[in-house]
Amino acid sequence: MTTKYFGEPVRRREDARLVVGKGRYLDDIGADAYAAAFVRSPHAHARVVDVDVGPALDVEGLLAVYTYEDLTGPMAEPLPVLIPHPQLTHARTGYPLVKDVTRHVGEPIVMVVATDRYVAEDAAEKIAVTYEELPVVVGVDAAEAARVLVHDDVPGNIAARHHQETGDVEAALAASRHTLSFTQYVERSASMPMEGKGVHARWDDADSSLRVYSSTQASTSVRAAIAAKLQLSLEKVEVIAPDVGGGFGVKIVHPWPEELLVPMAARLLGHPVKWVEDRREHFVSSAHERQQRQEITVGYDDDGRITALDVLVWHDNGAYTPYGIIVPINTATQLLGPYDIPVYRAQVFSVYTNTVVVTPYRGAGRPQGCFAMERTMDRIAQERGLDRAEVRLRNLIQPDQFPYDWGLTFQDGRPLVYDSGNYPAMMAKLMALVDWAGFPARRAEAEARGRLLGIGMAPYVEGTGPGPYEGAHVQVLGSGKVLVSTGLTSQGQGHETVFAQLVASELGVPMEDVEVTTGDTRRFGYAVGTFASRAAVVSGNAVALAARGVREKALRIAADVLEVDASDLEIADGVVGVKGTPGATIPLRTVAVLSNPLRYAFDEAARQATQFAGTSDDSKPPVSPGDAPGLEHTDYYSPIRSTFASGAHAAVVEIDPATWEIEVVQYAVVHDCGTVVNPMIVEGQVHGGVAQGVGGALYERMAYDRDGQLLNASFMDFLMPYASEVPPVDIDHQSTPSPLNALGIKGAGEAGVIPGSAAIASAIEDAVGRRIAAMPISPSELYDLVRSPSAERVINSSPHETGAMA
Amino acid sequence: MTSTERTISVVVNGVPREATVPVRRLLSDVLRHDLGLTGTHVGCEHGVCGACTVLLDGQPTRSCLVLGVQADGHRVTTVEGLSRSDHQGGQVLHPVQEAFRECHALQCGFCTPGFLTTIAAGLDTRDATQPITDAEVDELVGGNLCRCTGYANIRKACRHAAEAMRAATGAEVATSAPGEEAAT
């Protein structure tokens, strides 16, 4: 009997190499490569008047210096707008190296190549760039005011006006029994993977081909971009994502300038070239996310049920829009959460500022959306004197309302239709897990200790697993080894393990026989990438389909050999046999050998498939028309639309009124991502997401000054959570399988981060009785808020009071 | 060898090694690029993240804050040196390496070598017969950054490793590691 793999907490196979230092990350490749370093703009907005490379030329070991003037053909054109959208009317992107005007601190102006990185930095330091400084736009408010333009030809700094609605929101608001309006802010954070970006390129002159390693989330598309920009035929470019030290979104953007410039230099110099981003470079030149101003108007009835919701989002997209308006579309569509909202309108102004580009960071606009919706729920509860949980329960979409069609368009260009879910059950689990009803007693106990205790909750719905597609190839070798490849990349999510579980289960082979390769265009050329919690959904289903194709072929061949009907056969532990009948069996590896009729016996196993072995039926050609040699199958999964995972978080914060230090003392998560392939890995994703949620709520903030200088571009100053900042996380699961795919999977990668700021803001507000309208919040900001006479006072109703006041 | 280079002798993972390196080269770069030990990872180059932690004469040390020449005459242990040969062509992992695998204490694996060296040093120098306390776990995992795991499983692995080492001493083993229930 084959061991059960699907749904089991199987140990990760990646870890065998990673715990002994045998991983292969970008900087572990190519010890002989030349090193690239960059001169980056020290100004947020400036005209480049002159670049004097002269003083660098004496540096021993310098090999090449490139400026914009050295770029030719498509390399001299702007970088691509990856995701065009009709409402992105003023898309702008930078050049691989700055042409004339730099628009944020950190833009690359000169690339230096030298014998090693130390020498390259020596040379870069000697290059003198003359700038004419220009006025600077920082923050959404300044962008909206538009006294200064980031791009001369973009009026009002507005890249896009995005607008979606489900009905006449103004009429619905006018007809609402109550309305309230408010404005709130979310600040910038960033993916901040422990490994920055990096590129290694090797040009093969004899073959006129290029092999590129990049620490990317999208190797197939990096390949296409390099081919286009360097004017190479696609088959002459290979791109491989090696072990990648975290992504969280920043590595889905491509091609980064360095992904084009390093291959260009490798080709020109005829020698491998490598660039490894250092931490400061990562802060000032890789993407950030999250800054928005949200203007919300909500209509509701006496019972706190929402009758209309109108949201205006000012979204800071940074200096350019390489990734289009995916992030604000996510905010606009995902803020609806698990609630049944009769009339809704979202308007987004995506605006330019002289700061690093804004592209998806885990959650990708959803945390801001959740913050908008959940703070709205809290306000309605406060205004109506209702328990905050009660207001949420009254507004939930009910289990019999699925599929729930919003009449909106999601970020994948497809209808926003919730496929399945059970939100009331989810909320009930959360309230039990965090003991919502028992909280007043805990608050009293904390007060007796001189501490302020507060609780908050935030459910969410997350669109996961968007298309257009992913594919997979599964092949059984004559050795019995099963090779699996998918073009989708991995950055620590355990795809080697999860996809091996799927193939072992589908094919009936031991998991140790399965080898998985991800993100290598030599092995699989068609893929989209790893983002939007889509790997398990889209690649997972593709891998399962490919394995089923192999199984079907194996059974067909085995049926011929065993002279039985294929439908009577099964595969278990890598052996094909007749169901319920011991005896007549054939190992899968033998089926693999027989699947490929041979002339030459290159090894002992191959003898069985050669032309005089007597295994071939003389009445038919060795390979039947329409068939192909080899026990392999390629298949694709293309979802009709996204699946919708859901969850609910609750946070309990304890605040010391002497220092205003905020400690998250309890964090509860209920999580529903449909069918789970490996619960250990899903829990790991939740844990990691929660840590980033806590970081985004209390610690992480990109501190730009008015001149567009990033003041905290180091790990000394940009505070990411250590173990001491992350609370223990209690997790309860629910599984509402997706009806949209055969495995019932919904995505899990981003979920943990989405409600963090919303739940923690609610808890802090509950503890201190002051309105929290901007996140993140530090102890000193909280101190100022509590002391400010103008701070809005807030009183939450306790659970046990709800009945009396409702 | 130029005037800005020195030849250094370092015992790395028990093996005497020599390298001629520029005096300004960081120990992390010497290990990775001159000695080919790429298991040590560089996450920030300013001593905060701890990914590059190695053991210098047994003490956890940020190799990005030490020059290679400063290691001259000293012993360095990297993640590659935590496991030992089983004398049959295989490797015996350090208990903390086993525990990281068992407890899913790593995802992307980039910060992992720094955690492993730090925790291994701590566990190897404590009284293994005593159950590990939460405060000890906090101390061992508290100085390194991880962006993937949220630390819960790193704490759990630390406890598991301590318990395995305690079991190996023959001390009475608890039915579950202390604090285990908080990390499930």
Interface residues (C-beta under 8 A of the other chain):
Chain A: R11 R12 E14 D15 A16 L18 V19 V20 G21 K22 G23 R24 Y25 D27 D28 A31 D116 Y118 M192 P193 M194 E195 D243 V244 G245 G246 F248 D278 R279 Q491 G492 Q493 G494 M680 I681 E683 G684 H687 G688 G689 V690 A691 Q692 S714 F715 M716 M720 Y722 A723 S724 V726 P728 V729 G752
Chain B: P22 R24 R25 R32 H33 G36 L37 T38 G39 T40 H41 V42 G43 C44 E45 H46 V48 C49 A51 T78 V79 E80 L82 S83 Q91 L93 Q97 F100 R101 E102 H104 L106 Q107 C108 G109 F110 C111 T112 P113 L116 D138 V141 G142 G143 N144 L145 C146 R147 C148 T149 G150 Y151 A152 N153 I154 R155 A182 A183
